[in-house]
Amino acid sequence: MATANGAGEAAPARLEGKYKAIFVCWVLGIGSLASWNSMLTIGDYYYNLFPASYHPSRVLTLVYQPFALGTIAILAYYESRINTRKRNIAGYILFAISTFMLMIMALITSGKGDLGTFLGICAIVAVFGLADAHVQGGMVGDLSFMCPEFIQSFFGGMAAAGALTSGLRLITKAAFDKVHDGLRKGVVLFLAISAFLEFLCFIMYAFIFPKLPIVKYYRAKAASEGSKTVSADLAAAGIQTKDGVDDLKLNERLSTKQLLRENIDYALDLFLIYVLTLSIFPGFLMEDTGDHQLGDWYGVVLIAMYNFWDLIGRYVPLVKCLKMESRKGLMISILLRFLLIPAFYFTAKYADQGWMIMLTSFLGLTNGYLTVCVMTVAPKGYKGPEQNALGNLLVVFLLGGIFAGVALDWLWLIGKKNAF
């Protein structure tokens, strides 16, 4: 049996299973956002089901975020003492169950919406928030002390979740377009596929990922540097850790406050990226872009274009000459991105749907590109426990930006008749 302190002996075999691990990280990234993106991409169904005054896209997003942000803040504070394996498994199971319950609600309501149904959906969305905080923070922290390709692949998978769910939504919407009650039937099929995908992620994380040689190597290395969060994963892979050394080395790591001070610019980068993105996506795109030739397909197409280009943006940094690593350059680029706010305002007011589709695509491209640049550069130069803690901290600021953006999204309704 290998030990954590014998991690160095495994070094020659550390790259074994690397590409399998990259693929698994990609699938796990899909699972971390598949349920939530499913909720976003069936926005047309909820606008058909509930009165426009309910503002489904805006309200459901606003319900989701406090639960996600509050939970990740608690988990990040106690991250050094939390069993990462149980945390991530719990998150994927919650995603699978809640997506399945959303499908059941679509079945039992028979396409009829009232306040009780809306509150039930809000409750399920709150569970999505809890699951997101478990999975996203846990996975980012876990992958931060492994090779950068893993975390890049995970975030690529998160973007792929949007592209995949948008593609499936367009297919199911078209397939049931002429069928009686076709909108609801398409949504039921779509949610069934999403629930199965979440269950698949649980299987892959619990039984496949921890047994890959390269994953065992990095986790053993992190344990030898004092990390306690990987103990259960190492045990699942048949690797025993020694007690005693962990406590000593864990006390030598930088505190959470020190990590935050050293990386406050990266934390603010993520906050500002998602403040802007969520102040436009999805509420503004679903409600405030006017009526166009695409009709009720317009919002679905805008969401799909955002998700597709977000996916492309997350793979651009793989080309080394295109990857931005300058801390000052990242901050300047992120601040300049706020020019998109007046651009969206005037495009919605004066331009046609082609310009809006192009602008939405750019929003997605820059969101994906800048996110991956920040997340892959920030953890460099730290030991395993510190990288885990920093990964959790960065996700706190990311979700904080999402929450602030969702709240600011309501400002687009000021001055509109019958907005509330």
N, C-alpha and C positions, 0 to 999 in steps of 0.2 A: 504493500500500500504506500502511495506517495504521501508526503507531508507537505504542508504549506512552506516550511522552511527549506524544502528541497526543490523549490520552484526553479532554481537556477539549473538543476540537472535536466529539466525538461526543455530548456531553451532551444536545443537543436531541432526539436519537434514542434516548436511553438507555432509555426505557420501551417501545420497540418490541419486541414478542415477550415481554412480561412474563408474560402469562397462559399462553402456551405453556411458558415456563420454569417457572412454578409447577406446571403439570401434569407436566412431565418430572421435576421434583424429587419430586413425590408418587410417581410410578412408581419412581424410584430409591430412595426411602425404603422402598417395598414390597420391592424387591429386596434391601435391606440386611438384612432380617429374615425374608424368606419361607422360606428354607431352614431356619433355626433354628425358626421357628414351625411349620413342617411336622413337624419332629422332635417338638415338644411335643404337637401335636394328634393324632399317631398313637400317643400313650402307651397307649391301650387295646390296640393291636396288640402292643406290646412286652410289656405285662403278660400278654397271652395267650401270647406266644411264649416268654418266659423265666420262670423261677421267681420268686415274689414276693420271695425273699431277695436277688435281684439289684438290687432297687430301681431299675428302669430310669430313671424320671424324675429321681431324685436323682443317680444315678451319671453319666448322660449329661450332665446340666447341670454337674456338678462337673468332668468331663473337659473340657468346652468352655471353661470360664472361665479356667483358667491360661494356655492358649494365646492366648486373646483378650487377656487383661490383659498378659501378658509381651510380646507382639508390639506392642501399642499403646504400651506404655511406651518401647520402643526407637524406634518410629516417631515418637513425640512428641518424644523427645530430639533426633532428627536432622531434624525436620520442615522446617526452613528450607533443607535441602539435598536434599530428596527430590522427585523428579518426581511431582507429584500425579496427573497423567494416568495414568502407568504404574501407580501405586499403586492407583488406583480400578479401572482395567481389570483388573489382576491379581486384585483381590478379587472382582469379579463373575464372572470366568472360573472362579476356584476354587469359588465358590458353585455355578455351573452344573454343573461336573464332579462335585463331591462329591455333589450331590443326585441326579445321574444314577447315580452308583455306588451310592447308597443304594437306588435303585429296582432296580438289577441284583441287589443282595444279596437283596432281597425276592423276586425271581424265582428265583434259583438255590437258595435255601434251601428252597423249596417249603413254607413255613410251619412249618419245624422249626428250633428254636433250641437251640444248645449254647454252651459257653464260647467256642469259636473264633469263632462267628458274632457273639457279643456283643462280643468284642475287636475284630473287624473293624468293627463299627458304631461302637465307641468311637474307632477310628482315623479314621473319616470325620468324626465329630463334632469331633475335634481340628482337622481341616482347616477345618471351619466356623468355629472360633475364630480361626484365622489369617486367613481371608477377612473375618470381621467386623471385626477390627482394621484391616485395610487399608481397607475401605469406610467404616465408620462414622466413624473418625477423619479419613480423607481427605476425605469429603464434608462433614462438619461444619466442618472447617477451611476448606474451599473456599467454602462458602456463608456463613460467618461474616462475610466482607467484602462480601457482596452485601446486597440488601434483606432485612429481617426476614421478609417473606412467604415467601422461599425456604426458609429453615431451618425455619419453622413448617410449611410444606408437606412438607418432607422428614420431619420427625418425625411429621406426620400420616400420611404414607405408611407409616412404620414401624408405627404403630398399625393402619393399614388392613391391613398384612400379617397381623397377628394375626386381625383380623375376617374377612378374606378366606379365610385358610387354615382357620379354624374353620368358616366357612360351607361351603367346599368339602368339608371333612372330614365334616360332618353330611350333606351331599348324597351323597357317595360311600359313606358307611357305610349310609345308608338304601337306596341303589340296589342294593347288593350284600348286603343284610341276609339275604335268604332264599336266596341263591345258595351252592352248594357252595364252600367255601374263600373265601367272599365277603369276609371281613375282609381277607385278604391282597390279593385282587384290587382292592378299593377303595383300599388303600394304594398299590398299584402305579400305578393311574390318577392318584391324588392327587399322587404324587411326580413323575410324568411332567409334569403341569401345572406344578408348582413349578420343575422344571428348565428348562422352556421359558420361564417368566417371568424366570428369572435370565439366560438368554441374551438375552432382549429388553432387559433393563436394560443389558447390555453394549453392544448396538447403539445404544441411545438415548444413553448417556453418551459413547461413542466418536465417534459420527458426527452426532448431532443437537444435543445440548446445547451443545457449544462454538461452534456456528455461529449461535446465537441472538444478535441484536444487543445485547440488554441484558446477556447473559452476557459477550460480548466487551468491552463497555464497562467492567464492573466488574473484569474480569481485567486489562484494560489500565490501569485506574486503580491497581489493586494493584501492578502492575509498575512504574508510575511512582513509587510510594511505596517501592520497594525490594524487592518480593517476587520471589523466584526460582522459587517453586513453580509458578507459572502459565505459565512459558515454553513448555512443550510444548503446553499447551492453546491458547495464543495462536498458536503456529506451525500447529497443526491448523486453526485458523480463518483462517489467512492473514495474521496480524498479526506483524510483526517487532518484536523488542525490542532496545534499544540496551544495549550493555555499558558498564560503567564507573560509571554513575550508581547502578546497583543495589547495588554493594558499599558505596558511600558511605552510601546511605540505610539499608541493612540494618544498618550499624553504629550508626545512630542510634536504632534501635528498642529498646524495653524488653526486658530479658533475660527468660528463662523464669522465673527466680526472682522477679524484680520483678512479673511478671504474676500469678504465683501468690500473692504476698503481697497484692496489691491485690484479688484475687478469691477469697481463701481461703474466704469465706463461701458463694459460689456453688458452689465445688468441693465443700465439705462438704454443701451442700444436695443435690446430685446423688448423692453417696455415700450419704447417709441415706435418700433416697427409695428407692433400689434395694436397700439393705440390708433394709429392711422388706418391700418387694414380693417379693423373691426368697427371703426366709425363709418365705414363705407359698405363693408361686406358682413352679413348678407342683407341687412335691413334696407339700406338705401337702394341697393340693386333690385330688390324685390318690390319696393313700394314707390320709389321716387323717380323712376326713370321714364315715366310716361307710357302712353300706348303707342305701339308701333306695328308694322306689318306682321311680325312674328306672333302677335296676339298673346295667348297664355303660355306660349313656348318661350317668350322673350326672357323672363326671369330665369327659367331653367337653362337656357343657352348661356346667359351671362354667368351663372354659377359654374357651369361646365367649363367655360373659357378661363375663368379665374383659376379653377382647380387644375386644368391642363397646364397652364403656363407656370403655376406655382410648382408643379412637378418638374417641368423643364428647368426652372430656376435653381432647384435644389441639386441638379446634376451638373450645372455649369462649373461650380468650383472644382470638379474633378479634373478639369483642364487647368494645370498649375499656373499657366501664364494669365489665366482669367480670374484666379482666386485672389480676393482682397484680404490681406493680412494686416495692413496698417491700421492701428487703433484710431488714429486721427482720420484716416481716409474713410473708415467705416462710419464714424460719427457724422462726418460732413455729408456723406451719401444719404444717411438716414434722415438727417435734418432737411436736406434738399427735397426728399421724397414728400414732404408735407405740401409741396406745391401742387400735389395731386388733388387736394381738397378743392381749391378754386377751379381746377381743371374739370373735375366731375360736376361741379355745380353748373358751370357754363355749358358743358356738353349736354347735360340733362335738359337744360333750358332752351338751348338754341340748335344743337346738332342732331343728326339722325342716328339710327341704331348702329350703323357701321362704326362711327367714331366712338360710341360708348363701348362696343365690343372690343375695339382696339385698346381703349384706356383701361378697361377691366383686365385685359390680358397683361398689360404692363404692370398693373397693380399686383397680379399674381406672380409674375416673373421676378419682380424686385423683392417681394415678400419671401419667396423661396430662396433666392440667391443670398440675400443678406442674413437670413436666419442661419443657414448652413455655415456661412463664413464665420459668424460669431461663435456658434456652438462648437466648431472644430478647432478654432484657434485658442479659445479661452482656457481649456484645461491643461494646456502644455506647460511643462516645467514643475508639476506638482506630483506628490506621491498619491498612491491609490486612495486612501481615506480622504485626502483633501480634494481629489478630483471628484469623488462621489459627492462630497458635501457641496462643492462648487456647482456640480450639475444640478443638484436639487435647488440651490439658490437661484440659478439662472432660470429654471422653470417657474419659480415663484414670481420673478419679475415678468416673465413671458405671459403667465396667466393674469398677473396684475395689469399688464398692458391690454390684454383682451377684455378684462372686466371694465377698465376705464373707457376703452373704445366702444364697447357695447352701450355704456351709459351715454357717451357723447353722441352716439348714433341717433338718439332721440331728438337732438337739436335740429336735425333736418326737418322736423315736423312743425317747428315754430312758424307761425304765420299762415299755416295751411287751414283751410276750412274743414270742419268735421274730422280733425286729426285725432281728437281724443273722445 
